[in-house]
Amino acid sequence: MISAVLVANRGEIACRVFRTCRELGIATVAVYSDADADALHVREADAAVRLPGATPAETYLRGDLIVKAAQAAGADAVHPGYGFLSENAEFAREVADAGLVWIGPPPAAIEAMASKTRAKELMGLAPLTDVTESDLPVLVKAAAGGGGRGMRVVRTLEALPGEMEAARSEATSAFGDGEVFVEPYIERGRHVEVQILADAYGAVWALGTRDCSLQRRHQKVIEESPAPGLAPGLVASLHESAVSVARAVGYRGAGTVEFLVDEDGRAHFLEMNTRLQVEHPVTEAVFGLDLVALQLAVAEGEPLPPAPPAPRGHAVEARLYAEDPATGWTPQAGRLHALSFPTRTPGSVSGNVAPTPGAPALRPSAAGYGSFGPGGAGAYVFGGPAPSTATDGQVDGAPGATEARAGGAAPGRGGSEGARQAGPVGAADGYAFGGTPWVRVDTGYAGGDVIGVHYDPMIAKVIAWGPTREAAVRRLAHTLRRARVHGPVTNRDLLVRSLEHPDFVAARLDTGFYERNLEELTGPTPGQEHAAVAAALADAAARTGGSCRGQGVRGNPSPTGEATGVPQRIGAWRNLASAPQVKAYGEHEVRYRPARDGGFEVLGAPGMRVLAATATRVALEIDGVVRNFDVAAYGDTVHVDSPTGAHSLTVRPRFTDPTDRAEPGSLLAPMPGTVVRVGEGLVEGARVEQGQPLVWLEAMKMEHRIIAPVSGTLIALHAVPGRQVEVGALLAVVNETA
C-alpha cells in the first residue's frame, strides 16, 4: 500500500493529485523551485523539498534531484503529473530503481509511445523527410512532451529551417529533448482524443471521446466530452484503435490516444500521451470517476472492474490563462490580487450536495477508491483544503454571502497590501471550496500569489457539467462571466465569447477556430464607459470616507443584520453646487459632482442616474435599468465586476512623464522573460528588413520572436542571450531608412 506520494510537478496538477491523496489518507510531498517557494502546491503539501534554481532545466527537469527529494521526505511513490518528466522513460526507471512506486505506465510503454516519431513507426506511419513545395503546409513538431510546445505551422520552404530551429530550442527548454520532426498539416481538422485506462491484468477501458479543437499555438483552450457530432461508427473505430494501441505496448495506467479528424470524417493518428491529460476532468465529470484515484489503485496492483461505468451528460472545460489574446497571446506576469467564482446554492452543505435529476450518481470505483462527478462527495473542489462542516453561502462568518474566493489569500499571507477590494471574499481555510454543484475549479493559485515568468501561464481550469451540451456550455459561460479575476490580463473574456460564438454553439469545431475568429473575439468589452463611471464614483466615496457597513457581505446590511443588496448613500457632502470633478481611465473621462441630495450627479451622461455608491460598490440606473458594479482598486489599476462583464481600468495620469516616451524604432520587451538568442550575425550597424526576427524571448515555457518593425539600420542592440528582462525593457533600436 502506498503511504506517501511525491508529485514531481507544480501548480494545479500537484494540487489536484494532493486532493485525491488526502481523501485516501495518503501523505503528500511537494517539490519546488526557488520561484515557487511560496506557491499554493507547496503550502498544501504535508512536506516539501526545495530544488535549487528557478528554470525548469535546473529544477523540475532534474530527475536525480526529485528522486533524492522523495527519499529524503519518506515518500514511497512518485506521481509525475503532466509535462516536465511525465513522459520520460529514464526518469520512470530512476524512480523504480530507487525502490519507489512509479504511478504511471511501464518505462517500455513510455519509450514506445511517448516519442511521437517512435509511436508513428509503431503505427506504420513515417514523418516527412525531404519536404517539397507540394507537401506544404507542414507541421514541425517536438518528438517529446506536449502542450503545444515545440510546434510550428510552416507554409513556405524558406521558413522551414528557422522554424525547425525555434521548435528545437523550445522543446529542449520545456522537455529536455530537442528532437523534432515534420508531418503534413491538415487544415480545418478536429482534434479528437480517447481517454484510456489499463491495469496489469489485461483490462483496458476506453473512456469516451474528447474534442480539443479550440487551440491557440497548438495548445488546447477549451475541451469537452463527449466530442459532439461524431458518427457512432467513427466513435467505435476510435475506441477500438485506442485500445489496440494500449494493448500493443503493454500499457498500464491512464493515457490518451489522439487523432485528427479531417473534413471528410477520416481519423488520422497523431500520438499517444503516456500520462494524465490537463483536460481529464471532463472525462471524470461524465463518467463519475476519479482518474487519479484509479491511477493509484493500478499502481498498487489492483484490478479494474470488467467495464467502466456508463457515461452521462456532457462536460466542458476552459483554461483560464494569464495572457493577452489581442496581442498575439502574450503571456502576462504579476500579482493575482483576487480569484473567485460563484458558489453553490446557499444552504447546500459542502461534501453532501444533492444531484439534480439525471446527473451521474456517486459510484464506488476499483478497490473502494472514491469517484468524482456531479453528486460525488467533495467532487468539485481542487486547489485547496476542503471545508469540513462549513455551509456554502456562509463565508467568513457572513450569512447570506453569495461568492467565495477560489484560492483567496492564504492563511497568514493577507492579500495585496493597500488594495481596496469589493464584496465578500474568503472561504473555509482561506481556499476554494467550489463553484456550483455542477462546476469545478482546479487551480494552483490563490489570491495574493504572483504569476511568474518561468512556467506555464495557466491560472485555473473551470469545468462545467450538464445533462446536455447546451446546459454545460451555458453554466460554464455564466461561471466565467461572474468570476472575479483581478491581476494580470487574462483570456477570460475570450473564453466567454468563444463559448457563445455561433460556430461553437452549433459544434462546428476545428483547429482553425481562433485563426478565423480572433479579431471579433478580442474586441472591447461592452459597457466599459459605465464601468469607468462606477470606478470614479467608488474612488470619490473612498476619498470622502463613505463606506458600506458590513464589508464582506454583498450589498448593505440592514439594522437587523440582513443583506439588503443596496449600498448606502453617502451623506457627507455640503448641500451646495460644486465644481465638477474629473477622473480618467484610459480613453474614458468621467465628470461628476456631489448632488444636493447627498449623492452624485454624472455630467454628460443622459439616461444615467446614481442610486448609491460606496468605496466598493456602485448602483447606477442606466436607461431605466438598475446595474450594480463591484469595484476593487489596486494602486492605479481598478477592476470593475458586474453581471454583464468585467473590466480592468488604468487611471490616466494628469500629466505625461517625458521619460516614458520611447525612441522611434525601439523594440521593447512585451513581457518579462529571458533572452534565449539574437539573430545570427546581428550587430549594431547591421541592415535589417521589416518583419525580420531579431530577438527571441522565452517566457512561461514558450518562445516569442521580436521582429523588426521597419526596414533600416540596427543602431542599438541591448539584448544578450541569458539575460532576464522586465516588461518594457529596451531590447534594440532600428533606424528606418528608405
N, C-alpha and C positions, 0 to 999 in steps of 0.2 A: 504493500500500500504506500502511495506517495504521501509524505508528511509535509514537505515544504517545496514550493516551486519558485525558481528564479525565472523571471521574464527577461529575456535578452533583447529588450526593446524599450521604448519610451512612449510617452504621450497616451493617447486614448486607448490604444490596443493593450498597453500594460495595465491601465485602469480596468479595462474590460475583462482581462484574464483574472486580475485580482478579485474582481467582484464574484465570479464563479467560485474561485478558490475559497473565499471567505464563507460562502454559503455551504460549501462542502467540508468546512473545518480544516482546510489546508493552509498552512502558513505561507506568507508571501515575501519574496525578496526582490528588490529593485536594484538596477544598476543605473548610474547616472554620470553624465559628463559634467565638467565644471559649469557649462552653460545651463545645465538642468539641475543645479544643486537644490533649488527651491521649487522644483516642478511638482505638479499635483501627483504624478505617479510615485514620486519619492515620498511625499507626505502620506500617501495612502498605504504604503507597504509596511509590513511588520519589521523589516530590516532593509537597509540599503547600503550598497558598496560603491565607492567612487571609482570612476575610470578617469584617470588624469588626462586633461586636454579638453578641447571643445569640438573639433571637427569629427565627423563620422569615422574617418580613417584612423584617428587617434583613440577612439572610444568604442562606439557600438559595432565597428567592424573588426575589433580585436578579439577574436575567439579565444585566444590564450588567456587574456585578462578576464573574460567573462567566466570561463571555467574555474579559474582561481577564485573569483568572487563567489561562485556557488559553493565551492568547498569551504571558503572562509566563513560564510554565513550559515553553513549547515544545511543547505538545500540538497535534496536528493533527486531533483528533476529540473529540467530546463525547458521552458516553452519559448519558441523563437518569435512569436508574434508574426508580423509580416514585414517585408522589406529587410534591409540590413542583411543579416546572415541566415534568414529564414529558409533560403533555398541553397544553402552552401553545404554540400555533402561532406566536405572535410571538417567543417565545424560540427556536424552531427556525429562524425566519428570521434572527434576530440571529446565530445560530451560523453559518449558511450565508453570510450577508453578510460575516462576518469571515474567510471563506476556510477555515473549518473543516468537517470532515465531521460531519454530523448522523447519529447512529446511532439512527434512528427513522423513522417514516413521513413522507411529504411534508407540509409545513405545510397544504396544502389538504385533505388527508385528515384531519388533526387537526381543522381547523376544521369539517369536515363531520360528524365523529363524536364528538369529544371533548366538545362541548357536548351534553348529553343532550336538551335541547329541540330543537336542530337535527337531531340524529340521529333523533328521533321524527318530525319533519316529513319527513325523507327517507324514512322507512319508512311514511309515510301515517298517522301517529298524531299526536294532539294532546293536550297536557296539559289538565287541568281548569281552567276559569277561574272561573265562578260556582259555588262549591261549595254544595250544598244538603244537607239532612238525609239525603236518600235516597242521597247519594254516599258517606256515611261507612261504614267508616273510610277515611281517605285517608292518603297518604304525602307529606310535604313533603320535597323532595329538592334538593340542590345541583346546579346545572347542570354544574359543573366538578368535576374531581377524583373521588375515590372513597374507599375505606377506611371507609365508614360515616359520614364526617364531613358535617355539614350535613343530616342526615336525621332526621325525626321522624314517628312514627305519631300521627295525630290522630283522636280518636273523638268529639269534641264540637265544634260550631261555635264555642262560646265560646273554646275553647283555640286555635283556628286562628291568629288574629293573633299571639299571643305565640310560638307555635311557629315561625311563619314568620320572625319577627324573630330568634329564637335560632338558627335554621338559617342565616340570612344572616350573622350575626355569626361563627359557627363556620366557615362556608365562606370568608369573607373572610380570616380568620386563617390557615386551612390552605392555601388555593389562590390568594389574592389576587383572588378573584372572588366577589361576593356574590349572584349570580343564583340564584334558587330557583324551583321550580315544584311543582305539585301533581298527583298521579296517583292512581288507585284503588289501594287496598291489598288484596292478595289474601291472605286468611287461609290458613294451613297450606299455603303454596306451597313448592315445591322450587326452590332456586337452582341452575340448571344452566348451564354455560358451555362454549364451544368455543374451544380454542386454535387460532389461525390463524397461518400464516407465509407471506409472499409475497415474491417477488423483483421485479425491474424488467422481467422478460420475460414476464409473464403467468401464471407458475406460482403457484398458491395452494394451500397444504396446510391441511387440517382435521385437527388432531392430537387426535382423540378428544374425549371429554367429561370434565368435572369436576363433581362435586357439592360445593357450598359452602354447604349449607343450615344447618349449625350455626353460628349467628351470635349475637353479643351487640352491642346498639346498632347493628345492621345492619353490623357488621364481622365478617368471617369468622374462625372459631376453628379449625375442623377441615375439611380439604378432602381429596378423594380422586379418583382417576382409575383406571378409568372410572367415571362415575356409575352406581351399581348399580340394577338393576331396571327400566331403561328399555326400552320395546318397540323392537325393531330398526327398525321404521318411523319411530318418533319420532327415534331417533338419526340416521337417514339424513336426515330432514327438517331437523334442527338443523344438521347438517353443510352441507347444501345452502344453507340460509339464511345461515349464517356466510360461506360462500364468496361468495355473491351480494352480500352487504353489502360485503365487501372489494373485489370487482371493481367495484362501483358507484362507489366513491370513489377508485379507482386506488391501492389500499393497497400499502404496501411495508414489510417488516419483521415484527416479532412484534406480535400484538394478540389481543384476546379479545372475543368476542361473547357477551353474557349474556342469559339467558332466565329467566322464572319459569314453572315448570310447575305448573298447578293440579291439584286432586284428581281431575279428570276426564281428566288426561293431555294437556291442551292447553297449548302453549307460547306465552308472551307475550314479545315482545321488550322487553328492559329498556334496554340500552345497549351501546355498543362502547367498550372501553378501548383506547386507542391507545398501548399501552406494554406492557412486560413486567409480568406479574402477580406478586404476592407468592407465590402458590401454584404458580408454574411448575415447581418441582422434581418434583411428582408426574407431570407430563407427561414431563419428562426421564427419570425413572426407568422409566416404562412403555414409552417409545419408544426409550430408549437414545441420546438426543440431548443436546447442549449447546446450548441455545437462545441463549445469549449469543454463543457462537462463530458460530452461524448468523446472528445479527444483524450481527456484524462482517463476515461474508462478504458478506451482502447489501449492506451499506453500502459495501463495496469494489467492488461491481458484479458479484459472482459470481452465476451462476445456480443455482437449486435443482435437484436431480435431479428427474426427471419425477414421482416419487411418494415419499412418506415411507416409512420402514421400518414393518413391521407391529408393532402393539403386543403386549406380552406381560406377563402378570401384572397385579398391582394395586399401587397405591401410596397411602399415606395420610400427610397432613401435619398436625401440630398446632403451633399458635403458642403459645409459652411467653411469657406476659406478666407483667410486674411489676404486678399488680393483685389486689384482693381481691374475688372474685365474691360473697362473702357480704355485702358492704356496698355493693351497687349497682355492682360492678365498679370500685371506687375505685382510680385509679392510685396506685402506690407509687413512692417515690424513695429513694435511699440507696446505700450501698456494696454491690456484689456481691462478697462475700468469696470465693466459690468457685463454679465451674460446671464440672461434669464428667459424663461419660456412660460407660457400659460400653464397653470396647474390643472390637476384633475378637478372634477366637480367637488365643491366644498362639502365636507361631511363624509366622503369616502375614505376609508382607513387604508393607509399605505400597506401593501402586502396582503390585502384582503379585498380586492376590487371585484365586484360582481360583473361578469362579462355581459355584453349585450347579446340578445338572441342571435344565434348563427355564428358567434365568434368561436374560435378554437378553444377547447377546454384544456385545462392543465392536464398533462399526461405524464405518467412516470416514464422515464427513459431507461436505457440499459443500466443494469446494476443499481437501480434506485436513484440514478442521478436526476436531479430536478429538470424541469422543462421551462422554456421561455416561450412567450407568445401571449397574445391577449388572453387575460384570465389567469395567467400564471402568477403565483405569488411573487411580488417584488420584481416582476419581469422587466419593467420598463425604466430602470434607472441604472446607468453605468457611469462611472466617473466620480463617485463619491460614496461615503458610507451611507447605507440605507438607514432611514429613520426606524426607530423601534416601535414606539406607540404613538408617534405624532400623527395628528389627523391632517390630511391635506386641506388646505384652505386656512389652517391655523399656523401662521408663520411668525416666528419671533414673538409669540405670545399675543398676537394681534388677531382676535377672532374676526372672521369675515374677509381676511386678505385674499385676493384673487390672483396673486402671482408669486412665484417662488424663484429664488435665484438658482440657476443651474450652474453650480460652482460658485457663487458669491465669494466674498473674501474669506479666506481660510481662517480658522480659529487662531487668534493671536496675531494676525497679519494686518488687520484693519483693511482699509480699501485704498483708494487713491487719495493721498493727502490733499486737503483743501478742496475736494470735489463737492459740488452741490448736487445731490442725487435725488431723483424723484421716486415717489411711491414706495411700495413695500418690497424690501429685498431681504435676503437671508433665508435659511432653511435649516432643517434639523442638522446639527453638527456643522453648519456652515456650507454644506454641499448640496448638490442637486438631489431631489427625490422625485423627479418625474416630469411628465407632461400631462396629458390626459391619459385615461386608461388605455388609449389606443395609440399613443405617441411615445416614442422612446428617444432619449438623447444619450449618445455616447460622446464623452468629451475628455480631453486631457488638460483642460484649463479651468481655472477659477477666476472670479473677479479679482483684480489686483495683480494677476500674473503678467509676465512680459512675454510677448511673442518675439522670439529671437530670429536670427538670420541663418542659423546653421542647419535647420531642419525643415521638413515639410510645413507649409503654412496652414494646414487644416486645423480649424478650431474645434469643430464638432461634426458629428453625423446626426441628422434628425430623421427619424424613421416613423412613418405612419402606416397603420393597418386599417383596412376597411373590408366589409363584406363584398364590396365591388371595387373595381379600379377607380371609378368616379369618386366614391366615398373616400378612399385612401388619399387620392390626389387633393381633394378639397381640404381634408384635415391637415395635410402637410403644408399646403399653401397658407392656410389660416395660421398655423403654428408659427411659421417663419415670419409672416407679416406682423404678428403680435409679439415676436421675440424682442427682447431688449439686448442689443449688441452695441456696446459703447467702447470705442477704442479705434484701432486702425480701420481703414476702409475694408469692407468685406464684399463678397458676392451675393449677399442676402437678397437684394432687390432683383438681381438676375435670376436667382433660383425661383422666386415667386412668379416672375414674369414667364419663365420657362414652363413652369407647371400650368400656367393659364394660357399658354400660346395655343392657337387653334391646331397646329400640327401635333403638339404633344397630347392635347386633349383627345384628338382623333387617333392617337397611336401611330401617326406617320413618322416613324423614327428612323434615323440613320446617323452615321458619324459626322456628316457634314452640317448638322443642325446649327451649330454655333457659327460656322463659317458663313452660312447664308443669312442668319438672323441676328447676328451680334449687335448691329447698329440699332435696331429697334428695341433690343432687349436692354440696352445700356443708356437710354435717354434719361433726361432729368425725371425725378420722381414728382408727379403732380402734387400741387399743394405746398410747394416749398415757400411761397410767399406767405402763406398762413403760418407755417412753422416759424418763419422769421419774426412775425408779429408776436407769437407766443414766447419766443426766446427773449425778445426785447422787453416784454411786459414782466416776465419772470425775473429778468435782471433788475428791472426797476423795483419790483417787490423785494428782492433780496437786499438791494441797497438801502431801502427805507425801513427794513426790519419787519415787513409784512410776512407772515408765515401761517401755514396751516397747522392747527393743533393736531397732535397725534401722528407725527411722522411715522411712516411705515404702514399706514392704512390708506387705501385708495379713497380719495375724496376727503371729506371733513367730518370728524366725529361730532355727533350731536351731544348735548349735555348728558344724555343717558349713556354715552359711550358707543353708540351705534354709528356706523358709517353712513353718511347721507349721500355720498357720491358727488357733492358740490362743494368746492373750496370756499372759504370765507372771503368776503370782500376785504379790501384793505381800507382802513378808515383814518389814516394818519395824515391826510392831505389838507392843506388850507382851502377854505371854501372860496377861492378866488381863481380867476382865469390866470394861467401862467404861460410862459413861453414854451413852444413845442420842444420836446426832447428828440434827439436823433440817435438811432443805433443802426449800424450797417453790418450785414452779414453777406459776404460775397457780393453778388450783384443786387441784393435786396436792401433797400434803405427804408427803415421804419420810422415814421414821425408820429409821435403821440404826446399827450399831455394829461395831467391829472384832471378828472372831471369834477364838477361841483357836488356830485352825489357820493364822492369818496372813491370812485373807481377810476377808469381810464377812458380816454377817447382817442381812437386811432384816426389820424388825419389822412385824407386821400384814399380812403377805403370804403366806398359806398357799399351798403349792404352788410357791413360788419359791425357788430356790437360786442363790447367786452362785458361778459357776465360776471366773471370773477377771475382773480389772479393771485397766486402765491409764488413763492420762490421756486416751487417745483411743479406747479400745475396751473394751467390756464384754461378757462372755458370761454369760447367765442361762439357767438351766433353769426353764422355766415349764410346770407340769403335765406334766413328763416330756419336754418338747421343748426342745432347746437353741436359743437365739436369740442371734445376735451383733448388737451395736449399735456403730456408729461414731459418735463424739462429737466435735464441734468447738465450742469456746466463743469467743465474740467479745464481751467485756465481759459484760453481763447477759443476752445472748441466746445460747442454746445450740441448736445444730442436731444432731438425732439421726437417723441414717440406718440403716435395716435393710432386709432383703429384702422385708419386708411393708409398708413405708411409711416416710415421712419426717415428722419433727415439728420444729417450731420452738417453743422454750420460752423464757419470760422469767422470770428469777429474781424471786421475790416479795420485796420488801423487808420487813425485820422490822418497821419502823415506817413509817406513812404520813406523808408530808410534808403538813402542813395547807395549805400554799400551793398544792398540786395540786388542791384542791377548787374546782370552777368554780361560780359563782353560778347558781342555778336559772334556767332560760330562756336560758342562754348558748349562742350559736351559735359553734362552734369550727371552724376550717378542717380538713376531713377529710384534706387532702393539701396539700403545698406547691404554690403556684401564683400566678397573677396575678389580681387583681380586675379583671374587664372591665367590669362595670356593677353598679349597685344599682337596686332597684325605683324606678319613676318616682314622683317626688314624695315619696320616703321620707325622713323627717327624724325626729330624736328627738322623742318625744311623739306620733307618729302611731299610729293604731289599725291593727292588723294582724290577719288571720284565720289560723287554723290551716291549714297547707298552702300559704300564700301565698308565692311566690318573693320573697326579699328581696335576695339577693346572688348574682351569677354569677361563678364562678371558672373560669379556664382553666388546665388542667394537662395536659401531654402531648398537646396539639393537640385536646383535647375540652373542651367547656363543661360545668360541673357546677353545678346550682342548689342553693342553700342556702335551705331553706324554714323558715317559722315553725313551731316545734314545738307551739305553743299559740296560742289567740286572746288578744289582750291589747294592751298598750301597749309600743311600742319605746322603751325607756329609755336605750339606748346604741347608737350606730352608729359603729364604728371602720373599717369597710371603705371604702376610697377607690379609685375606678377608676384603674388603672395601678399600684397598689401591689402589690409582691410580698409574700406572706405565707408563713410556715412552717406545717407541720402543727401543729395545736393552737392557732394564733393566734386570739384573740378577735375575732370579726367584728361581732357585735351581741348585744344582750340584750333579751329580750321578757319583760315582767312580766305574768303571767297574770291576767286579770280575768274575772269572771263574765259 
